[in-house]
Amino acid sequence: MDHLLHLDRTLDELDPPHWAPPASDATRLVRKVHELRQVPLGELGPADLRTLLSQQVALPYVLPLAVFLLLEEPLLDAYFYEGDLLLAAVNAPASAWALFPDLGTRLHAVIAALPEAAVARLPRGAAEELARFVARPESLH
């Protein structure tokens, strides 16, 4: 199934079961994730995708959207800092990447081509996270 054909639908529609409203004492992050599940995929911005990736929510739908942005601008500043969306993506579990081996291969090539100086400007530990992703066997990107 092509997960990008459903840009007019929400994660609650595409990724059952439908989530109940968050508890009244839920954290801001939990409330935000619940809200994002009700936004059509085509309306999710980079910060939204970073949040969903970081929380590992509906990865079969969220990961391809993030990768398409990253192929154009790998060090996109989604919300916190330059490269935050990229780091959220490379930290997605191998099981999510296994659904999209072609996207993993394409992102691998983009990361490998990043200038060393640009990688050095990323937060501490980012270079190692990118290196771990690039070092994975092709089938696990």
C-alpha positions as CSV (number, residue, x, y, z in Angstrom):
1,M,0.0,0.0,0.0
2,D,1.3,3.4,-0.9
3,H,1.2,5.4,2.4
4,L,1.4,8.7,0.6
5,L,-1.9,8.3,-1.3
6,H,-3.8,9.2,1.8
7,L,-2.7,12.8,2.4
8,D,-6.3,13.9,2.9
9,R,-6.9,11.4,5.8
10,T,-5.8,11.5,9.4
11,L,-3.7,9.1,11.4
12,D,-6.8,8.2,13.4
13,E,-8.4,7.1,10.2
14,L,-5.4,5.3,8.8
15,D,-3.8,3.8,11.9
16,P,-6.4,2.1,14.0
17,P,-7.6,1.9,16.6
18,H,-8.9,5.4,16.9
19,W,-7.3,7.0,20.0
20,A,-9.6,8.1,22.8
21,P,-9.1,11.7,24.1
22,P,-6.1,12.1,26.3
23,A,-6.6,12.0,30.1
24,S,-7.3,15.4,31.7
25,D,-3.9,15.3,33.4
26,A,-2.0,14.3,30.3
27,T,1.2,16.1,29.5
28,R,1.4,18.8,26.8
29,L,3.3,16.3,24.6
30,V,0.6,13.6,25.0
31,R,-2.1,16.1,24.2
32,K,-0.1,17.3,21.1
33,V,0.3,13.8,19.7
34,H,-3.4,13.2,20.2
35,E,-4.1,16.4,18.3
36,L,-1.7,15.5,15.5
37,R,-3.5,12.2,14.9
38,Q,-6.6,14.2,13.9
39,V,-4.8,16.4,11.3
40,P,-4.8,15.3,7.7
41,L,-1.4,13.9,6.7
42,G,-0.9,16.5,4.0
43,E,-1.3,19.3,6.6
44,L,1.4,17.9,9.0
45,G,4.4,20.2,9.1
46,P,8.1,19.4,9.8
47,A,7.7,20.0,13.5
48,D,4.6,17.8,13.6
49,L,6.5,15.0,11.8
50,R,9.4,15.3,14.2
51,T,7.1,15.0,17.2
52,L,5.3,11.9,15.7
53,L,8.6,10.3,14.7
54,S,10.2,11.0,18.1
55,Q,7.2,9.4,19.8
56,Q,7.2,6.5,17.2
57,V,3.5,7.1,16.3
58,A,2.2,5.7,13.0
59,L,5.6,5.4,11.5
60,P,4.4,3.7,8.3
61,Y,2.7,7.0,7.5
62,V,4.9,9.5,9.1
63,L,8.4,8.3,8.1
64,P,7.9,8.6,4.3
65,L,6.6,12.1,4.7
66,A,9.6,13.1,6.8
67,V,12.1,11.4,4.4
68,F,10.7,13.3,1.4
69,L,11.3,16.6,3.2
70,L,14.8,15.4,4.2
71,L,15.8,14.4,0.7
72,E,15.2,18.1,-0.3
73,E,16.7,19.6,2.9
74,P,18.5,17.1,5.0
75,L,19.4,19.5,7.8
76,L,16.0,21.0,8.0
77,D,15.3,22.8,11.3
78,A,11.9,21.3,12.1
79,Y,11.5,22.9,15.6
80,F,14.5,22.7,18.0
81,Y,17.7,22.9,15.9
82,E,19.2,22.3,12.5
83,G,19.0,18.5,11.7
84,D,16.3,17.7,14.4
85,L,14.0,16.0,11.8
86,L,16.9,14.0,10.4
87,L,17.9,12.7,13.8
88,A,14.3,11.8,14.6
89,A,14.1,9.9,11.3
90,V,17.4,8.0,11.6
91,N,16.4,6.9,15.1
92,A,13.2,5.3,13.9
93,P,13.4,1.5,14.5
94,A,14.7,-0.7,11.9
95,S,11.3,-2.4,11.6
96,A,9.9,0.9,10.3
97,W,12.7,1.4,7.9
98,A,12.2,-2.2,6.6
99,L,8.9,-1.0,5.1
100,F,10.7,1.5,2.9
101,P,14.1,0.1,1.9
102,D,14.3,2.5,-1.1
103,L,13.7,5.6,1.0
104,G,16.3,4.3,3.5
105,T,18.8,3.9,0.7
106,R,18.1,7.4,-0.6
107,L,18.4,8.9,2.8
108,H,21.6,7.0,3.4
109,A,23.1,8.6,0.2
110,V,22.0,12.1,1.3
111,I,23.6,11.6,4.8
112,A,26.8,10.2,3.3
113,A,27.0,13.4,1.1
114,L,26.6,15.8,4.0
115,P,29.6,18.1,4.5
116,E,31.7,17.2,7.5
117,A,31.5,20.8,8.7
118,A,27.7,20.7,8.7
119,V,27.6,17.5,10.7
120,A,30.1,18.9,13.2
121,R,27.6,21.8,13.9
122,L,24.9,19.3,14.9
123,P,24.3,18.6,18.7
124,R,26.6,16.3,20.6
125,G,26.1,12.7,19.6
126,A,24.4,13.5,16.3
127,A,27.4,12.5,14.1
128,E,27.4,9.1,15.9
129,E,23.7,8.6,15.3
130,L,24.1,9.4,11.6
131,A,27.1,7.1,11.4
132,R,25.1,4.3,13.0
133,F,22.3,4.8,10.4
134,V,24.7,4.8,7.5
135,A,26.5,1.7,8.9
136,R,23.3,-0.4,9.0
137,P,22.9,-3.1,6.4
138,E,20.9,-1.7,3.5
139,S,17.9,-3.9,4.5
140,L,17.7,-2.1,7.8
141,H,17.7,1.6,6.8
